Amino acid sequence: MSHGPATSESPGASGGPGTKGGPSTNGGDARPQPSRTVIEGAAVVTVDAPEPNTSGTGTEYTEGHVVIEDGRISAVGPGAAPSQPGPVRRVDGSGCLLTPGLVNTHHHLYQWATRGYAVDATLFGWLTELYPVWAGIDEELTGSAAAAGLGWTALSGCTTVADHHYVFPDTGGDVLGGVVSGAERIGVRLHAVRGSMDRGQSAGGLPPDSAVEDTESALRGTEDAIRRFHDPAFDSRVRVAVGPCSPFSVSGELMRSSAELARRHGVRLHTHLAETIDELERCDREFGCDPVDYAERLGWLGEDVWLAHGVHLSERNVARLGETGTGVAHCPSSNGRLGAGTAPVRPLLDHEAPVGLGIDGVASNESGRLGDELHQALLLGRARYGPDALSVRDALWMGTRGGARCLGREDELGSLEPGKLADIALWDLDGLGHAGIGDPVAALALGPLPRLRRLLCGGETVVADARLVRESERDLTAELRRSCSSLAAKGVG
C-alpha cells in the first residue's frame, strides 16, 4: 500500500507539528511541510460513549490509528491508516496507548509559588495561613507560576486547564493576564475563571480585607476579563468563566450578580461548594440551608455551572445536581490532603451529573499532575462505595469526556472522534512500570503515571518524548524558584 511522501517520527524523535525551536522536519529543503499527521500502531481508546456504562466508555482498538488534519481529527480506526494524499508526518505509536488529552476542571495556578505551606491543616486553617501570603502576588509571579504549572500538567497528559484565579492585590498589576501568558508559552488550552472575593474578615468572611475587592470592582473586573480574553470559537485556546470564590468569601449580592453577568455574556459559572463540614455548618448557621440550596437560591445551578469539590452532598443534593445538569470538579488528592473527604462520584454519575477531575491548587496537592487523579479517583471511589463503584474506564472518562462536559466543550474535546480537535495523549507503556499489564487502560489508571511519547493540542506538539517542546523545564524551574523567593522576601505572611 502506498502512503505517499512521509516524514517519520520514531519513538526517539523530537519536534513535531507546532514545535518552536525544534529540529526541522524537512531537512531545510523546499518540500512542503506535511499537511497531515498519522499516529498508528498504538492501542486506541476513543472515549466516544456519552456516558460511562457497564460496557465501557466507547470504541477501542487493540492496534489502531488516528489521522490529524488542520488541527482536527479526520479519521480514527483499526490497524494502519489508509493511504493519505500529500505529505504525511507519521508517528510510531507501538507500545503506546492513545487517548484524548486530559481535561483539568479545577486549578489555582498561582499557588505553585506556595507549595508546602500548612501541611497538616484543615481547609479553613490552611486558608487562614495562606491568604496573607497570596496578598503579595503580582503579574510576574502569576505568569511564572502559570507557565510552570501548565508545563507540569502537560507532562501528565493534560491539554486543557480551568484555572480559578480569585486574588487581585491592589499593587499586583495584571495578574490574570499573567496566567493567560503562561498558557500561551506552554501551548495548552486555558479556561481562565475570573474569580472574586468581596467578603473580608470585617464582613464576617474568611480572607483578610486586604485580599478582597468591593462588589462593583469585582464585577467590573470580571466583565473586563471577558472582553479581553474570552474567545468562543470552536478551536479557542482561551475562554473565560465567571467564578466568585465561595460562600464564605463572597456576598450573596456578588454571587447573584455574577450569575446574571455570566449569562448575559454567554459564559460559564464556577465556584467552590460543599467542600468541608465547616462549610456546611457555616451555611446552615448563616443562611439556614445547605450549600447546594444556597447556590440554587442565588441562581447557581444549571447546565452552564460546574462546582469545585462537592464533597459533602446529600442524596437530595446529588439528585438535584443531576436534574439541573450541574457539573462537579472532583479533586481527590486535594480533598485527601486537607482531610475534607471524597465526593460521592458514583451517585453523581448514576444521576448523570457531569463529573470531571481537578488537580486543585498545588498548595493543597503538591503532586500537581492530572494523570495522578485518575488513579486517586478510582481508589477513593472504591474505598467509599466498594470494589464495583468505579472502573478504570470510568476514571479515564471523567478525566477526558466528563471534564469536557463540565467546561461546555464536549462537542470539541474529550474524545477521539472525526471533527473534534486533535487534543491527544500518546502514553508510553513499553517499559518496566507497565510490562505485563494486558489492559492498557488499567496500566494507565492503576500503574505509575506513564511517560508521554507525544501530547498534541490542536495537532501541535506540546510534549515530545516526555519533554516540553516550547519551554525548557530547567528554565521554568529556575524562574519559579526566583518567584517563590521573591514572594517569601516580601514577608507578607
C-alpha positions in Angstrom: 0.0 0.0 0.0 1.4 3.4 -1.0 1.2 6.0 1.7 2.6 9.0 -0.2 5.6 11.1 0.9 6.1 11.0 4.6 8.4 12.2 7.4 8.7 9.5 10.1 9.0 10.1 13.8 10.4 7.1 15.6 9.9 6.6 19.3 13.0 8.6 19.9 12.3 11.5 17.6 11.8 15.1 18.8 10.0 18.0 17.3 6.7 17.7 15.5 3.8 19.9 14.4 3.9 23.2 16.1 7.3 22.7 17.6 9.1 26.0 18.3 12.9 25.9 18.1 13.0 22.1 17.4 14.7 20.4 14.6 13.4 20.9 11.1 11.3 18.1 9.8 12.0 18.7 6.1 15.8 19.0 6.3 15.7 22.7 5.4 14.7 22.0 1.7 11.8 23.5 -0.2 9.5 20.5 0.1 6.1 21.3 1.6 5.5 20.7 5.3 3.2 17.7 5.9 -0.4 18.7 5.9 -1.5 15.6 7.9 -0.2 13.7 10.9 -0.8 10.0 11.3 -0.3 8.2 14.6 -0.5 4.4 14.2 0.4 1.2 15.9 -0.9 2.2 19.3 -3.8 0.8 21.4 -6.6 3.4 20.8 -9.3 4.2 23.4 -11.7 6.8 21.9 -13.9 7.5 24.9 -16.7 8.1 22.4 -19.5 6.9 24.8 -21.6 9.9 26.0 -21.8 8.3 29.5 -19.7 5.7 31.2 -21.6 2.4 31.5 -21.1 -1.3 32.1 -19.9 -1.9 28.6 -17.1 0.6 29.0 -16.5 4.1 27.6 -16.8 3.5 23.9 -14.9 2.2 20.9 -11.4 0.7 21.4 -8.8 -0.8 19.1 -6.1 -3.1 20.2 -4.0 -1.6 17.5 -5.3 1.5 15.6 -4.6 4.8 14.1 -5.7 8.5 14.2 -5.3 10.9 11.3 -5.0 14.7 12.1 -5.5 17.5 9.6 -5.7 21.2 10.2 -5.8 20.8 14.0 -8.7 18.3 13.9 -9.1 14.6 13.9 -10.1 13.5 10.4 -10.2 9.7 10.9 -9.9 7.1 13.7 -9.9 3.3 13.1 -8.3 -0.1 13.5 -4.9 -1.1 12.1 -2.8 1.1 9.9 -4.1 4.3 8.4 -5.3 4.2 4.8 -3.3 5.9 2.1 -3.2 9.7 2.6 -2.8 12.3 -0.1 0.1 14.7 0.0 3.0 14.8 2.5 2.3 13.0 5.8 4.1 13.1 9.1 4.0 9.6 10.8 4.3 9.0 14.5 5.1 5.4 15.6 2.7 4.5 18.5 3.9 1.0 19.0 4.0 0.1 22.7 1.7 3.0 23.5 -1.9 3.9 24.5 -3.6 6.7 22.6 -6.3 8.6 24.5 -7.9 12.1 24.4 -5.8 14.7 26.1 -6.8 15.0 29.8 -9.1 17.9 30.9 -8.3 19.6 34.3 -11.5 21.1 35.5 -10.2 23.0 38.6 -6.8 24.5 39.4 -5.2 27.5 41.1 -2.0 28.1 39.1 -0.8 31.0 41.2 -0.5 28.6 44.1 2.6 27.0 42.5 4.5 29.6 44.4 3.3 28.5 47.8 3.7 24.7 47.9 4.5 23.1 51.2 2.6 25.5 53.5 0.3 24.5 56.3 0.9 20.8 55.5 -1.2 19.5 58.5 -4.1 22.0 58.4 -7.7 21.6 57.5 -9.1 23.9 54.8 -10.1 26.9 56.9 -6.8 26.8 58.8 -4.8 26.3 55.6 -6.6 29.3 54.0 -6.1 31.5 57.1 -2.3 30.9 56.9 -2.1 31.3 53.1 -4.4 34.3 52.4 -1.9 36.9 53.8 0.9 35.3 51.7 -1.2 35.4 48.5 -1.9 39.1 49.1 1.7 39.6 47.8 1.3 38.0 44.4 1.8 40.1 41.2 1.7 39.7 37.4 5.2 38.4 37.1 4.7 35.7 39.7 1.4 34.6 38.3 3.0 34.3 34.8 5.9 32.3 36.1 3.7 30.1 38.3 1.2 29.5 35.4 3.9 28.5 33.0 5.5 26.2 35.4 2.2 24.7 36.5 0.8 24.3 33.0 4.1 22.7 31.8 3.9 20.2 34.6 0.3 19.4 34.0 1.1 19.0 30.3 3.8 16.4 31.2 1.0 14.5 32.9 -1.2 14.3 29.8 -3.3 17.5 30.2 -4.2 19.6 27.2 -7.0 21.8 28.8 -6.9 23.5 32.2 -9.6 25.5 34.0 -7.7 27.9 36.3 -9.7 29.6 39.1 -7.9 32.9 40.0 -9.6 35.0 42.7 -6.8 37.0 44.3 -6.3 40.5 42.9 -4.0 42.6 45.1 -4.1 46.4 44.5 -0.5 46.5 43.6 -0.3 43.2 41.7 -0.8 44.5 38.2 -2.5 42.4 35.5 -2.4 39.1 37.4 -5.0 37.4 35.2 -3.0 38.5 32.1 0.0 36.7 33.6 -1.9 33.5 33.8 -3.0 33.8 30.1 0.5 34.5 29.0 1.7 31.4 30.9 -0.8 29.2 28.8 0.5 30.8 25.6 4.0 29.9 26.5 3.2 26.2 27.0 0.7 25.8 24.2 -2.3 24.3 26.0 -5.9 25.4 26.3 -6.9 27.6 29.2 -10.3 28.3 30.8 -9.5 31.4 32.8 -12.0 31.6 35.6 -12.1 35.2 36.7 -12.7 34.7 40.4 -13.6 37.3 43.0 -13.9 37.9 46.8 -15.8 40.8 48.4 -16.3 39.4 51.9 -13.3 40.0 54.1 -12.9 39.4 57.8 -14.6 42.7 58.7 -17.8 41.4 56.9 -17.7 38.0 58.5 -15.7 36.4 55.7 -12.6 34.2 55.9 -10.0 36.2 53.8 -8.3 39.4 55.2 -9.8 42.6 54.0 -6.5 43.3 52.1 -7.2 40.3 49.8 -10.7 41.2 48.7 -12.3 43.6 46.2 -15.5 45.6 46.6 -18.5 44.2 44.8 -18.6 46.6 42.0 -14.9 46.4 41.3 -15.2 42.6 41.2 -18.0 42.8 38.7 -16.2 45.3 36.5 -13.0 43.3 36.6 -14.9 40.1 35.6 -16.6 41.9 32.7 -13.3 43.3 31.6 -11.7 39.8 31.6 -14.5 38.5 29.3 -13.9 41.4 27.0 -10.1 41.0 26.9 -9.7 37.2 26.8 -12.8 35.2 26.0 -12.8 33.5 22.6 -16.0 31.5 21.9 -14.6 29.9 18.7 -14.7 26.2 18.3 -10.9 25.8 18.5 -10.5 28.5 21.1 -7.3 28.4 23.2 -8.6 30.8 25.9 -12.1 31.1 27.3 -13.3 33.0 30.4 -15.7 31.8 33.0 -17.2 33.7 36.0 -16.1 32.4 39.4 -16.8 34.1 42.7 -14.7 32.1 45.1 -17.0 30.6 47.7 -20.0 31.3 50.0 -17.6 32.1 52.9 -15.6 34.7 51.0 -18.3 36.2 48.7 -21.5 38.1 49.4 -24.9 36.9 48.2 -25.1 40.1 46.1 -21.9 39.2 44.2 -22.9 35.6 43.7 -26.3 36.6 42.2 -24.9 39.5 40.1 -22.1 37.3 38.8 -24.5 34.7 37.6 -26.5 37.4 35.8 -23.4 38.8 34.2 -22.2 35.4 33.0 -25.5 34.6 31.4 -25.7 38.0 29.8 -22.3 37.3 28.1 -22.9 33.6 27.4 -20.0 32.3 29.5 -19.9 29.6 32.2 -20.0 29.8 36.0 -17.7 28.2 38.5 -17.3 28.3 42.3 -16.2 26.2 45.3 -19.1 24.4 47.0 -19.7 21.8 49.7 -16.0 21.1 50.3 -15.9 20.7 54.1 -18.1 20.0 57.1 -17.1 23.5 58.4 -18.7 25.0 55.3 -22.0 23.0 55.8 -22.2 24.2 59.4 -21.4 27.8 58.4 -24.1 27.8 55.6 -26.7 26.4 58.0 -25.8 29.0 60.7 -25.7 32.0 58.3 -28.3 31.1 55.7 -30.5 28.4 57.2 -29.8 25.9 54.4 -27.1 23.7 52.9 -24.6 25.0 50.3 -26.5 23.5 47.3 -29.8 25.0 48.4 -28.0 28.3 48.9 -26.4 28.1 45.5 -29.8 27.4 43.8 -31.4 30.3 45.7 -28.8 32.6 44.1 -29.2 31.2 40.5 -26.1 28.9 40.7 -27.4 25.6 39.4 -27.7 24.7 35.7 -26.0 23.2 32.7 -23.7 26.3 32.5 -22.4 25.7 36.0 -19.7 23.4 37.4 -18.8 23.3 41.1 -15.4 22.5 42.6 -15.3 19.6 45.1 -18.9 18.7 46.0 -17.6 16.5 48.8 -20.5 16.9 51.3 -23.6 16.4 49.2 -26.8 14.7 50.5 -28.7 12.3 48.4 -31.2 15.1 47.6 -28.3 17.4 46.6 -26.9 14.8 44.2 -30.3 14.2 42.6 -30.7 18.0 42.2 -27.3 18.4 40.5 -28.3 15.6 38.1 -31.7 17.1 37.4 -30.2 20.5 36.6 -27.1 19.3 34.7 -24.8 21.0 37.2 -21.2 19.7 36.9 -18.7 18.7 39.7 -14.9 19.0 39.5 -13.8 16.1 41.6 -10.4 16.8 43.3 -9.5 13.6 45.1 -5.8 14.4 46.1 -6.5 17.9 47.4 -9.6 16.7 49.3 -7.5 14.0 50.9 -4.5 16.3 51.6 -6.8 18.6 53.6 -8.9 15.8 55.2 -12.1 17.1 53.6 -13.4 13.7 52.5 -14.2 12.5 49.0 -17.0 13.4 46.6 -19.9 11.0 46.0 -18.8 10.3 42.5 -20.7 7.0 41.9 -24.1 8.6 42.9 -23.3 11.7 40.8 -22.6 9.6 37.7 -25.7 7.5 38.3 -27.8 10.7 38.3 -26.0 11.8 35.1 -24.4 14.9 36.6 -21.3 15.9 34.7 -18.2 14.9 36.7 -14.7 15.8 35.7 -11.3 15.7 37.6 -9.3 18.5 39.0 -5.8 19.0 40.4 -6.8 22.0 42.6 -4.0 24.3 43.6 -0.7 22.7 44.3 -0.6 24.3 47.7 -3.0 21.6 48.6 -1.9 18.9 46.0 1.9 19.2 45.7 2.0 16.5 43.0 0.1 18.7 40.6 -0.4 16.0 37.9 -3.8 15.4 36.5 -2.8 11.9 35.4 -2.4 11.0 39.1 -6.0 12.0 39.7 -7.3 9.1 37.6 -5.6 6.8 40.0 -6.7 8.6 43.1 -10.3 9.0 42.0 -10.5 5.2 41.3 -9.1 4.2 44.6 -11.1 6.7 46.7 -14.3 5.8 44.8 -13.9 2.2 45.6 -12.9 2.9 49.2 -16.1 4.7 49.7 -18.6 2.7 47.6 -17.0 -0.7 47.2 -14.9 -2.5 44.5 -17.5 -2.2 41.8 -18.0 1.6 42.3 -15.7 2.8 39.5 -13.9 1.0 36.7 -10.6 2.0 35.2 -12.6 3.3 32.2 -14.8 5.4 34.4 -11.7 7.1 35.7 -10.5 7.8 32.2 -14.0 9.1 31.1 -14.0 11.6 34.0 -10.5 12.8 33.1 -11.4 13.4 29.5 -15.0 13.5 28.3 -16.5 14.2 31.7 -14.2 17.2 32.1 -15.0 18.5 28.6 -18.7 18.3 29.5 -18.1 20.3 32.7 -16.4 23.0 30.6 -19.1 23.1 28.0 -16.8 21.7 25.3 -18.0 18.1 24.8 -18.6 18.8 21.1 -15.0 19.9 20.7 -12.8 17.9 23.2 -12.7 14.8 25.4 -12.9 12.0 22.8 -11.2 10.8 19.7 -13.8 11.4 17.0 -13.7 12.8 13.5 -14.3 16.5 13.5 -13.1 17.1 17.1 -10.0 19.0 18.0 -6.8 16.9 17.9 -6.0 17.1 21.6 -4.3 13.8 22.0 -2.1 11.9 24.5 0.2 9.1 23.5 1.2 7.2 26.6 4.4 5.1 26.5 3.6 1.7 28.2 6.6 0.0 26.8 8.7 -0.2 29.9 9.2 -1.9 33.3 6.5 0.1 35.1 3.7 -1.3 32.9 5.1 -4.6 31.5 2.7 -7.5 31.8 -0.4 -5.4 32.3 -2.6 -6.6 29.5 -5.2 -3.9 29.6 -3.6 -0.6 28.6 -6.3 1.5 30.4 -5.7 -0.5 33.6 -2.0 0.2 33.1 -2.7 4.0 32.9 -5.2 4.2 35.8 -3.6 1.7 38.2 0.1 1.7 37.3 2.6 4.5 37.7 1.9 7.5 35.5 3.4 6.7 32.1 5.8 9.0 30.3 4.4 10.7 27.3 5.7 9.9 23.9 3.5 12.7 22.5 1.0 15.3 23.7 -0.8 17.2 21.0 -3.1 20.3 21.4 -5.0 21.1 18.2 -2.5 18.9 16.4 0.5 20.9 17.7 3.1 19.1 19.7 3.3 20.2 23.3 5.3 17.3 24.7 7.7 15.1 22.7 9.3 12.1 24.4 8.5 13.4 27.9 9.9 16.9 27.3 8.2 20.2 26.7 8.8 21.5 23.2 8.1 25.2 23.7 9.9 25.8 27.0 12.8 24.3 28.9 11.7 22.5 32.1 15.0 23.7 33.6 14.3 27.3 32.8 10.8 27.1 34.1 12.1 25.6 37.4 14.7 28.4 37.8 12.1 31.1 37.0 9.6 29.6 39.5 12.3 29.4 42.3 13.0 33.1 41.8 9.3 33.9 42.1 8.9 31.8 45.2 11.9 33.6 46.8 10.6 37.0 45.8 7.2 36.2 47.4 8.8 34.9 50.6 11.0 38.0 50.8 8.0 40.3 50.8 7.2 38.9 54.3 3.5 39.3 53.7 2.8 36.1 55.6 
